[in-house]
């Protein structure tokens, strides 16, 4: 919307000084800037707004990251400051959400890793993917089940939530000794087994996070930019503040 408003404001202003307009329109820097901006915004809208399932997946991710900020407050600081660590942590959180809720995130992952998905992309509530990714999904389920075993006696919902909190803290805080104590300190006598499996999962996840970012870097950068914009609540551009230029 901002790019459209900027274009309207430009046309309104240029009407007051048509004698300054170069007949070769590509030589008018202000016009070119606004047209390029409009084209980029249109492409983003066509891909992410018109695709309802993809848009729902993005909204779900934004809600998930905001929940994660309460569990690991340092994530909020990363998002507010666009800290370099955010771009290491973000793909891990996206993977966690996809592995926990595959049906809600199938369009997000299919858009970023189309070569991994078969048709149809969902088999029931699970991803229909190649063997390599399927093995990673199965390993995550094993790790998640191991973690949930620490709280199963108090109910499946609490067990699921508690396991998720452990995983979120681990992917955000890192593997320092103090950080590990915060992540695993609340586990029972099964801590050694749970910690070992979580660390193995995180190590495997690093390679998948790199693939998420590098398979098509342009798509990832655009997607990450949208997520950050949604989390910050800031508009991409303030058209009223754009300096007029023919």
N, C-alpha and C positions, 0 to 999 in steps of 0.2 A: 504494500500500500504506500509506503514512504517513497519508493522510487516513482510511482505513478503521480503522487502529489508533487514531487520535485520536478517532474516533467511538465506538469500543468503550470507550476509557478514560473518555470523557465519560459514557456510559450507566452505567458502573460507579460513577462518583462520584455521579452524580445520584440513584442509588438510595438513597444515604445521607441525602438531604435533599429528598425529594419534596414536602414542604410548601412549599418555596420556588419550585416550578415554577408559572409562570403558565399557567392552563388555555388561554389563547390562545397557542399555541406560538410564534407569530411574535414574541412579546414577550420570548422567552428568547434573549438575545444569544449566549450560548455555543452553544446548539443551532443557531441560525441560521448562525453562523460555520462550524461543522463541517459542516453540510449543504451549504452553498455550496461549501466546499472539496472535499467529496466529489463533488459534481456536476461541478465543474471538472476534477477528476482523472479522473472517469469519461469525460468528453468527450475528454480528451487520449488516454486509453487506447483508446477506441473508434476514434479517428482514426489514431493512430500505431502502436499496438501490435497491433491486430487486422488491420491491413493489412500483410501480410508484406513486400510489395515496397517499400512506403514505409518501413517499419522498416529493411529492408536498405539502402535509400538513405541513411537517416540514419546508420547505422553506418558506411557507406562514407565519408560526409562527415567524420565524426569522425576516422576513420583518416587521411583526406587532410589534414585541418587539423593533426593531430599530426605528420605528415611535414613539412608546410610549416613548422612551428615549428622544425624542425632546420635548414631551409634559411634561414629568416629568423627568428632568435631573438627579435627584437622582437615578433613575433606572440605568442610565449608570454607575454611581459609584458602585452600587451594583454588576453589571455584571463584571466590571473590577476587583473588589476586591473579588469577590465570597463571598460577605457579607452574613451573616446568614439570614438577612431579605429577600434576594433574593429568598430563598426557601419557604418563605411565600407568596411572591408577585407573583412568576412565575405561580403557578397553577391558581391564580385569573385571570391573563392576558390570560392564555390559555383558561379558561372558557369564558372570554369576547369574544375572537375571535371565539370560537365555537358557542356561542349564536348569535353573529352578522352574521357570515358566516358559517352556519351549513354544507352546501354542500362541502365547501372547507376543513372542519376539520372532516368530518365524519369518515375517516379511522384512524385518530389520536385517536379520542375518542373511537372508536370501539376497537382499539388495547389495550387501557388502561382500558376501562369499558365494556368488551364484554357482561357481564350479563345484561346490561341495554338495549341492542339493540335487536330489532326484525328483521325478514327478510321480505322484503329487508330492509337494514338499512336506506334508504332514501325513503320518500314519497313525491315526487315532490322535492322541495328545503328544506324540513324539515326532521328532524330526526324521524325515526320510532322507538320509545323507549317506555319503560314501563310507567305506569301512574305517578309514582312519579317524574321521570325526565321530563316527558311531562308537568306536572304542573309547574315545575321550569322554563321551557322554556317559558310557557305562561306568567308567572309572569315577566320574563325579558322583554318580548315584551311590557307588560303594562308599566313597568318602563321606558323603552326606548321611548315609545310613549309620556309619560308624559314629559320627558326631551325635546324631540324634539319640543314639543308644545311651548317652550320658543323662538324658532327661526323659526317657520314654515313660518312666514310672509316673511322671506328673502330667502326662497327656501328650497326644501327638502334636497338637497345635503349639504348645510351649516348646516341645522338642524341636519342631521345625524352625520356629522363630529363634531359638537359642543357637541352633546350628548355623543359621544364616548370619547371626551376629558375629559368631566366631570367624566365619569366612570373610565377612566384610572388614572386620578389624584387621585380619591378616593381610588382605590385599591392599589396604590403605596404609597401615602403620609400618609394614616392612618386617625384616627378620632380625632386628637388633635384640640383644638379650632382654632389655627392659621392655621392649615392645612385645616380645614373645610372652613374657610373663603377664602382660595385660591381656593378650589374646587367649592364652591357654590356662591362666591361673584359676579359672572357675571350673575346670574340668575335674572329674573324679579320678579314681585310681587308674582309669583307662587312659589317662593323659598321654603316656608315651606312645601308645598305638595311634591315638587320634592325632597327636602332633605330627607323627611320622607320615601319616597318610595325607594330612592337609599340606605339609611341606612338599610332598611329592606332587600333589595336585597343582600347587602354585607353580612349581618348576615346569610342569607340563603346560600350564596355562600361558607362560611367558611366550612360548613359541606360537601358540594360537593367537595371542594378543598381537604379536608382530605381524602375523598373516592378516589379521583383521585390518591393520593399519596400512599394510604394504601391497595387498593384492591389487587394489586400485587406489593409490594415494589421493588422487583428486576426489574420488567419492568419499573417502574417509574424512578428508579435511573439511569437505562441505557438511558432512553429517555431524562431525564433532563441533563445527562452528554453530550449527543449529542447536545442538544440545546446550552449549555454553550460553548462547543467547537466551534460550528458554529458562535456564537456571538463574541467569543474572537478572532477567526481567527487563533488559534494556532493548530498545529498538536499534535496529541495525544502523539507521541514519536519522538524523533530525533535519528534514528537508528545509525547515524554516531557517536553519543556520548555514545552509550552503551558500557560499559566496557566488554572486551572479557573474557569469563570464560568457561572452558571446562564443 
